[in-house]
């Protein structure tokens, strides 16, 4: 689902999508049934009385079940509006709408990662949330999810484009047969020591993560007060990933490199996930998108928060992704598409989505309604890490970050750049042109 970071700016912007809004594997579970007529729902916009069909793009193997189920319930409430599901993967929808939208063959509503909104808005492919619906959207999701749905651009403008339906981030996965939860180091410094001791006495590896990948390594240069492109993610003049605080935090990054003793190219997420699935890796940095795969591999695993950086007592500040529904600017039924998007954000539909896709809801309180212990245990741990996460910036210029800092993190990890400040400064210059 996730692709290697490529060099072309537009492709780079889309590549980040591959790390967010995945959740494309069916849990094989049934969702709780709801009486649509009893769901308290007011879209806040006038809807047509004519018979129409809304085409909705979503991924297969889970999200498709959700759209079909939610669509049937929506049709019960609005019999004149038919929901037509079409399989377009969320990782492809942002580029496909650019071609199919103008051709008149696109969706009315589609799912993709929030950080694609800048490129899509610049191309004129998506419709902003109607003014009369903004407060409803805001009230139907967490503050961080709403932040992800809001596009903050370099010129200082802020426009809400997305309707959040799920959120995700990465956390620490551990193999219960190889390590007990109470044995997991709580700090990066202790983790580095643990890795050396563990690797010297076990056939399995202690811990790995994709160190040359900016999506993961950004947690070593971020903090609650130091976020990529500033607090709103729209300061194109500075990434802040080369600040004095960021440089100091990279000491933990270097310590892990020395403890692990592998080049960044040898520890990509694909190889790490394969080792974890095979029971040959005690701890792995991964996300909810891999829960079904690890379950199918028969791994008895748990999930917990990532060890804290030196000088902090809380998990690192990492990226979060917000999977949003977007209304196509080419739709002939924009109000109705927006209404269905808002319908997907109701408590009832968020519970259905969680049950069918095993992904984290975009609003609070939903996990408390889930009876499945597997879902609540795993997603509860992801939810704990997400308290310390922040949405990836969405402005189009963010495309500059991925390769610039991917190279910098890799060079530092591999020992090819011993002057950390200079290497991060160089990446900052490249990512702010």
N, C-alpha and C positions, 0 to 999 in steps of 0.2 A: 504494500500500500504506500510505503514511503519510498521516495526516489532519491537518487544521488543529486546533490546540489549542482546545478549546471551554471554555465557562465552567462548566457544571454539574460538581460535584465528582466524581460517579461517572464521568461521561463523560471528565473530565480524567484520571482514573486509568487508564481504558481506552485513552485516546489514546496514551499512552506506549507501549502495546503495538505500535502501528503502526510504531515505530522499531526494534522488536526481534523477533527470531525470524521474520523474513520468509523469505528464501531460498526463495521459492515458484516458481522457474522451473527447468524441467527442463534438464539439461545435454545430454540426448540420448545419454548415455554408458551403457555397460553396467557393472555392478558385478562385482567379483571374486567368484567362487563359493566357498563354504565347505561342508564336510561338517559338518552340524549335530551329528552324533553325536560329533564330535571336539572340539567347542567346550567348554572347561572352564567349566561353569556350574552354580552352586548358589544358588538364590534365597534360601535360608535360612528359608523359610516353607513350611508344609505346603500342598500343592496337591491339589485334588479329583481323584478318579479318574473322576468322572462326565463324560459328554459335555456340554460347555458351549460357548457362543459369547461371545467378548468383542468388543464394539463399540468401535472406535477411531476417534476424530476426528482428522483431519489435513488440512493444506492440499493443494491440487492442484499439478500441474506440478513434480514432483520429490519432495517429501515423501510423496506418495501412493505413488510407485514404491517408496520405501524401506519404508513400512509393509507393503505387499504382499509385498515380497521377504523382509523380516525375519519377517513372519507365516508365510510358507511354511516357513521354516527352523525357526521355533518349533513349528509343527505337526508337523514331522518328529521333533522331540525329545519333544513332548507331543501325541500323536495325538488325544487326547480333547478338546483345546482348539482351537477354530476361531477364527481372527482375521477379523473382519468390518470392513473399512475403509469409512468413510463420510466423504465430503468435507464438512468444516466448517473454514473457514479459521481459522488460529490467532488472527487478529485479532478473530474473532467468537465463538470457543469460550467465552471467559470469561463473556460475557453470555448466550450461548445455554444454558450449563449451568444458569444460574440459573432458567431457565424450564423446560427439558426435564428436568432432574434430578428435581425434585419431581413432575413429571408422569409419571415412569417411562419416558420415551422418550429419555433422554440416553445418553451414552457411558459405558462402564466406565473408559475411559482417553482423555485428550485432550491436545493440545499447545497451549500458549500461552506468552506471555512471563512470565518469573519475577516481574516487578514487579506482576503482577495477583494474586499470591497473597494479599496482605493483604486486598483486597476480597472475594476468593472465600472465604478462611478465615473472615472476619467473617460472611459470609452462610451459612456452614456447608455450602458446596458441595464442598469437597475434603477428602480423607482424608490425614492425616499419614503419612509413611513409617513402616512398622512398626519398632519399636525394634530388632528383630533384623536389620533390613536397613540400618540407618543407616550402619554401618561399611562395608558393601559398596558403598553408593552413594558414600560419601566416597572410597573407594579406586578408584572407577571414573571419576573426573573430576578436573579440576584444582581447586586450592584456591579459586580465584576463582569457578569454576562452582558449587562446593558452597556457597560463600557466597551466591550468587544463589538457590540452591535452598532456603536457610534463611530463614524469615520471622522477623525481629527486630521485635518490636512495642514501642510506646512504654511499655508497662508493664514492660519488661525481659525478657519471655519470648522464647525462641528455639525454633522448631519447624521441622523439616525437612519440607517438603511436596513439593518437586519432584524429578524425576529428569532431570538435565541431558542433553540430546542434541546441542546445538550452542551456540556462543557467537558473538557478533559485536560489532563496534564500527565507527566511521567512521575513515577515514584520508585521506591526501592522494592523490588520483588525478591523474595528469598525462598530457597528450597528447604522445606521443613526437615527433610531427611539429612541435610548437610549442615544446617545451622539452626539453632533454636532462637526464637525471637529475642530472648533476654541476652543472647550472646552477641547480638548485632551492635557494633560500635555506634555511639550516638554523636560522635564528632568525626570530622574528616581526618584529623590528626591521629585519632585512635584507629580509624579505619586503615590508614596507611601502615601502621604498626601491625594490625591484625592481618592484613594481606600478606606481609612478609612471613609471619609465623605460620599462617595457614598454608600458603603455597609451598613452604619448605617441608611440610609433613603430610600433604594430601596429593592425590592424583588429580583431583578436581581443582579448578581455579576458585579463588575466594570472591573476586569482584571484578566486573568489567563495565565500561560504558563507552559510548561512541565519542571519544574525546576530541576528534577532529571535526565534529559536527556542531556548528554554532547553535543549533536548536537545543542541544543538551548542555554544552559548555558555557552558555550564557549565564548559567546559574552561578558561575564562579566570578563573574564581573558585575552581577546585579545585586541589589539590596533593596530593602523597603523604601529607601530614599534615593536610590540610584538605578533608574530604569532606562532601557534602550530608548534613545531619542527623547528623553525627558519624561516627566510625569504623565503627559498626555500622548506621548509617542509621536510627536509632530515637530520636534526641534531638529530640522535638517542640518543645522549648523554644528551639532555635536551629538555623538552617540552616547556619550558618558560612560562607555565601556572601557575607557582608558583613563578614568579618574584615579586619583591616588588611592581611593578605597578599593577600586577594582584591581589595581596593581597589587595591593597588599593581599587581597583575597586569593590571587593567583598562586601564592605560596603553597596553598593546599593542593592546587592543581598539579604543581610540580612534584610535590611529595607523593601524590598518587602515581604519577608517571614513573618515578623512581622505584616505587614499591611494586608496581605491576610489571615493569620491565619490557613492555611491548610497544612497538611503533603504532601510531594512531591508525595507520592503514591496515593493521592486522586485528583491530578490535572494532570493526564496524557493527552497527546495530544488527545486521543480518547474521553475522557470525556469532555475536553474543546471544541472540535469541535462540539460535540453533543449539548452542552449547547448553543453554538453560533448559531447553526442551528435552535434551538428551540426558539431563541430570548430571552434567559435568561442570556446572557453574553454581556456586552457592548464592551469590547475590548479583542482581542485574538491574540496571536502570531501564524501565520500560513503561508502557502505558496500558490503559484498559483495552486498547485495540488487540492486545495479545492475550487477554484472559482466556478466550475460547480456545486459542491454539495451544496454550500451555495445559489447559484442562484436557484437551484431546490427546496430548502427548502423555498424559498420565502423571504429570508432575504434581506433587503435593506441595503447594506453595502458599505463601502468605504475602501480604503487601503492607508496607509501613512507610513512614516519611523518610526523606533523605537525611543523612547525618549532617549536622550543622557545620558551618564554616568557622574557622578560628575567630574568636572575638564575638561570636553570636551564640545564643542559646536556643534558636529556633531553626527550622529547616531552611535551606537556601531559597532565595527568591528566584523562581524559574518561570518559564513561559506557560501560559494556558492557551488552549484553543477553544473557540466558541463556534459550534456548528449552528449556522443560521439559515433560515429560509429567506429568500430574496424574491421580491416581485419584479418580474421583467418589465423594463420600460416599454417593451413592444406589446405587452398584453392588452387585449381589448376589454379585459374585465379586471382592472386593477383593484377596485374596491373589494370585489368578491375574493380575489387572490389574497389580499391583505387580511380579509376576515378569516379565511381558512388558516392562514399563517398564525393568526392570533388564537384560533381555535386549538392549534397544536400546542399552544403554551398554557392552556388551562390546566388546573391541577389534575383533572381526570385524565386528560390526554398525556400529560407528562408521566403519570403513573403507568399508563399503557405503554408508552415508549420505553420506559425503564425496564418494564417486565419483558418486553419483546426483544430489546436490543442489548440489555445489560450494560447500558451506558449511563453516565451520570446526568441527571436532570439539570436543566438550567434554572430551576427555581428551588427554593429551600423547602424542607418538610416532606418531600416526596419519598425519600428512603424510609421514613418512619411508617409509611403506608404499605411497604413491601414486606410480604411474608417470607420470601425466599431467603434463607440464611446465606447462601452463596453470594447473592447479589449484594445484600447489606454488608457483609463482611468485607468483600473486595472493594466495592464502590465506596464504602465508608472510609477506607484507608486512603483511596484516591482523593476523596473529598477533604480529608484532613490535610493532605499536601497542597491541595488547591487553595487553601486559605492563605498560602504564602506565594501564590502565583499571580502573574499579571498578564493581561491579553497582549499578544504580539501586536506591535504597531501595524496599522493598515495603510498608511499613506504609500503611494506608489514608489517613493524613493527608498522604502525599506528593502527593496530588492537588492540594493547595494550592500546591505549588511551581510548577507549569507556567505558569499564567497570571500569577502574581505576578512571577516572574522573567522570563518572556517579555516582559512589559510593560517591566520595568526595563531589560533588555538593549536592547530596541528604542528606548526613550527616550534611553538613553546613546548608542547608535549614531547616532541621528538628530540629536544635539545638543540635544535638548529638555530634557535633564537634565544640567547642567554640574557639579553637585555629586554626584560619583559615590558618595561615602559615604552621603549622605542618601538617594539613590535606592535603593541596595542595602539600607539600613536599613528603608526603607518596605516593600520587597519581603519582607524578613525578618519584619517584623511581620505582614504578611498571610499568610505561609506558615507561621506558627507559632500561629495562633489556635486 
